[in-house]
Amino acid sequence: MANSTTRVLIYRLGSLGDTVIALPALHLIARAFPQANRRLLTNFPVNAKAPPAAAILENTGLVHGYFRYAVGTRNPLALLSLWWKLIRWRPQVLVYLGAQRGIESAHRDAVFFRLCGIRRLIGVPLTEDMQQNRQQDTSQPTNQDTGQSLEPEAARLARNLAELGEVNLDDPQSWDLYLTPEEHAKAAEALRPIASRPILAVSTGTKVQSKDWGRENWRALLASLATLYPDHALVLLGSPEESEAADYAAADWGPPAAINLCGRLTPRESAAVLARARIFLGHDSGPMHLAAAVQTPCVAVFSARNKPRVWFPYGNRHRILYHRTDCWGCGLETCIVEKKRCIASITVPEVLAEVRAAITATNPGPKMQ
């Protein structure tokens, strides 16, 4: 069946980080259907010509095209238009990489895809076990006992695709972005001012208020690092709107020891920069997942809006700061009542200690030339 399949539709919504988390599953799909035209049904921002996923997946060969989807739409005309596009393309297989939205939503999605003429549906989470992240034992270090060890989201997605084969999440090839020589060259050019200094990569931005550790905390932390590691260089990554906050946080470094690349590189070029870094330091964010994908150790400051480990950077070399409060797992994007006390309780000395331990555990030079 796999060898004769010529058209595979993959359903995956979300941001840059959501796409990176799905990389092992996308590699599995490509191995299972190597001859198929694989297209992604995903969300497009308003007025955008390409989805967020394209910024990660271009040049990988893991998908060959995209279908537009408006998240949460109940517009009959929009659904009819999507149905007609899929009917005309005639996918033979659907691979479902959707988020946990409940069994009822999964059933509704399955009905829609059946109405599109797709006979084989893979990975649709029609059971509670497929919906939930399983309890697991883990030795992944955190700075405190979170009281619960849950299966990473990348593992849940791969588990739901077991009929296609096994995925070794610990194999770097499962996370391979297939960065091109041109992307590596762009990274090298951007880093030229810091010569051969070891790199500390930092992303202080986040689009979610409840995940934000705070400008003053980042500035105090980076000021300490400037004193402790004067032979290192600081490279700041993020979106264009995060550039000013990055400059503020890195004020004690100054040029040429600090380079602000916010908005100057594509996500894939940023990944090539992260591949050269000694460590990555930042929030729960897309850049954090990119750093983990290119095997760079992360020191990540997490709020407790999500349950622990599900969205931690994958791998056992990362250091996670996560304070479990009695309101953990709230899922809030904006926290007013509790004033973000989960992440606000994480102190600068705590994070500094984890950064120093992470730097000590790495080799002194850049990982990649």
N, C-alpha and C positions, 0 to 999 in steps of 0.2 A: 504493500500500500504506500509506504513512504517513498519508495523509488519512483512510483507512478504519479505521485502528487505533484501538480504543477503550480498550484496557487494556494498559499497559506495566509490566512488573516490572523494577525496577533492583536489582541485587545489589551492595551496598557495606557492608562492615563497618568498624569502627574507632571512633576517638575523635573529639573535636572537630576536631583538626588534620587527621585523615584526611578528614573531611567538607569542610573548607575547601579542601584540595588538589583535591578532586573537583568543585569549583564550576564550572570551565569545561566539564567533561564534562556536568554536570547541565544547564547552560544549553543546550548543544548538543542534548541529548535533548529538552528542552522545545521547542526550535525545530523539531526533526524530527517530533515528535508533539504538535502544539499542541492537538489536540482530545481527546487520550487522557487517561484517568485513570492517573496515574503513581504507583505505589506502590513504596516502598523496602523491600527485604528486608534487615534489618540487625540488629545485636546489641542486646539490651536488658540492662542491668545487673540483677543479681538483685533481685527485689522492686520493680523500677522500672516505672512505668506508661508511660514514654516512653523512646525510645532517645537516646543522646548526639546523634545527628544532628538530632533535632527541635529542640534548643537553637540550632542554626545555621539550619535550613531553614524554621522556622515563619515565616509571613508572606511567604515568597518566591514561593509558587506553583509552585516547581520540582517538588515532590512533593505528593501529595494524601493520603497515608496510609502506614502502616507495617505490615509483617509481622515478627513476632518470630522471632529466630534465636539459638540457643545456640551460641556459638563452639566449634568442635571437637567437637560432639556426635556420638556414634555410637549414641546411645540409639534403638533401633528405634521405640519408642512416640513419641518426640519427632519423629523424622523422618516417621513415618506421620501424625502430627497436622499437621505443616507441609505434607506432600504433600496432605492432604485439604483444607486451607484454600486452597491454590493451585489445586487441581482445581476447587473450587467457585467461585473467582473467575474462572477461565478467562483468564489472561493470554495475549495473542496474540504478544507479543514479550518477550524477555528482553534487557536490556542489562547486560553483565557489567562491573563496575568493581572486581573483586576484586584483592587483593594478589598478589604473586609467591609462589606456593606450589608451583610446579613443574607440569610438563605433566601428570603423572599425576593430580594433584589437580584440574586443570582438566578433564580428561576425565571424571573421576568426577562433578564438578559438572554437566557438560553432560548426562551420562546421567540424573542426577536431574531436571534441568529438562525434558528430553525426556519423562520419565515423568510429569511434571506436565501434559503435553499442550501444551507450548509449542513451536510449530513453527519460529519464527524466533529464533535465538540470535545476538546481536551482541556482539563484543568478547571472547569467550571465548579466553584466551591459550593456544592449542593448539600454538604454535610457540615455539621458543627466542627468536626475535626479539621476539615479543609479550610474552614473560615478562621480558626484560631491558631495562634502560635503556641506550640506545645511546650510544656515544662521540660527543661533540660538541665543537666549538670554542666557547669562551666568553670573554667579556671581563669576566665578573662578578668584582668585586674580592674578594680574600681577603688576609689578612695574610701568607700564605706560599704557595709553589707546592705545591699538593696532589698534583701529578703525574698527575692524571686528571680529565677533564671528562666528566661523565655527564649524560645527558638528565634533566631534572627529572621527578619522578613525575607531576606534572600533565600534562606533555607526553606521557609514555608512555600514560596513560589516554586522552588525546584521540587519539593516533595509532591506538590500537586500535579507535577508533570512526570511522575515516575514511570508511566507507561512509555515514555519516549527514551528512557535510559537514566543513568546515574549522573550526578553532578558532584565533582570534588571541589567544594568551595574553598578549600585550602590551597588549591593549585592556582598560582598566579595567572595561568592561561585562561581560567574561567572568568577573569576580570579584564582580559586584554582589550584595550581600546584600539589596537592597531594604529597607533600614532604614526604619522607619516614623517619621512625625512624633512619635509618642508615645515611641519609643525615643530619638530625638534629644533630646526634651524631658527625659526621665529623665537622660540624660547631662549636659545643661546644668544641671539642678538639682543633681546630684552635684558638679559642678565650681564651683558658685557661690562657695564660700569663697575660691577663688584668683583671682576676678575675671578680669582679662584677661591674666594672666601667660602667657608661653609655657610649654608643657607638655612635660615629659620623662616619658613613660610607661615604667613598669618592671614586669617580672614576674620575681621571683627564684625562683619555685617550679618544681618538676618532680617528677613521680611516679616517675621512673626514677633510681636511684642513680648510674648511670654517666654521666648527663647533668648532674649537680649540680656546679657550679663551686665552691660552698662559701660558708657564711655570712660568714666573715671577709673573703673576697675582695669580696663584694657590699658589705659595710659600708665597707671601705676605699675602694672605687670611688665609692660614693655620697657619702662624706665629701668626697672631692676635688671632686666635681661641685658640692656645696653651696658650696664656697669659690670655685670658678670661675664659677658661674652663680647668684649670689644673687638675681637678678631673675626667675629661672625658678621654676616649681612642679613638684613631684614627685608623680606620681599612680601609686599601686601597685595592680596588678590581679592577680587570681588567685582561687583557691578559698578557702572559709572556713578550711580547715586550714592555709593558707599565710599567714594574717594575722599571726601572731606573728613569723614569720621576716621578713616584710615590715617590720614595725615595728622589728625589730632592725637590719635593713639601713639603714633610713632615719633612724636615731636622731639623726644630726647635722643633719637638716633641721628637724624639729619643725613643729608647727602655727603659722600656717596654710599654710606653704610646702609641706607634704607632706600628702597625703590618701590614706588607706588604704581602698581600695574592695574589698578582697578579700572575696568572699562577699556583697557588697551589691548587685551588679548581675547580670543575666543575661548570658550570653555575647554576645548581640546588643546589649544596652545597653553592654557593655564595648567592643564594636566601634565604637559611636557615640562613646565617649570616645576611643578610639584614633584615630578620624578627625580629632580636634581636636588631636592631639599633634604636636609638632615632630619627634620621633623616638621609636622604641620601643627599649628595651634589655632583653635577657633571654636565656634559654636557648632551645634548640630545643624549642618548646612550642606548644600550641594558641593562646595569646595572640599569639605571634610570627606565626603564619600568619594570624590575624585582622588584625593590624596590616598585614601585606603586602597582604591582600585589600582593605583600605580605603585603600591607596596611601600608607601612612606608612612612611618609611624606617626600616629595622631595623639595629641593631647586635646581632648574635647570637653568643653564645658556644656553640660546638659541641664535643661530644666526637667521637672518631673511631670510634664504634661502628658508624656507617653510612658508606658510601662518600661522598665529597664531591659536593655539588651536588644529589643526588637529593632530599633533604629540606630544602635551603636555602630560605629565603623567596623566592618567585618575583619576579624583576625585577632590574634592574641598578643600583638606587639603594641597595641594601643592602650592609652591610659585615660580612663573616663572619670570625670567628676560629676557625680549624680547624688543629690541629697534627697532621700525619700522622706516626704512629709505626709501627714495624714490625708492630704488632698491629692496625692499622686494619682497619675492616670486620668486627670481631669479632661484632657484633650482641648483645653482652652487655647485659643490663639491670642486673646487679650485677657490678662489677669488683673483685675482691679481690686476686688474684695480682699484677696490674700496678698496683694502687692508683690507678687512673684517671689514669695518667701523661700521657695525651693531653690531657685537659682541665685537669689539675692543672698542666701546664707552661705554661698561658696565664697571663700575669702581669697584675696590675692596671695597670701603666703601658701595656702593650700595648692593653688594652681602652680605657683612658682616651684614648689617642691616636686610636683609631677613633671614639670618641664625639665628641671635639672636632672631628674632620674632618667627621663627619656633621652636627653642628650648624652648622658653618661653611657647609656646602653647602646648608642650608635657609634659607627666609625666616624672619625673626625672630618672626613672629606665628603664632597658631594657624592651621591649615589650613582649618578649617571653623567657621562660627558657627551 
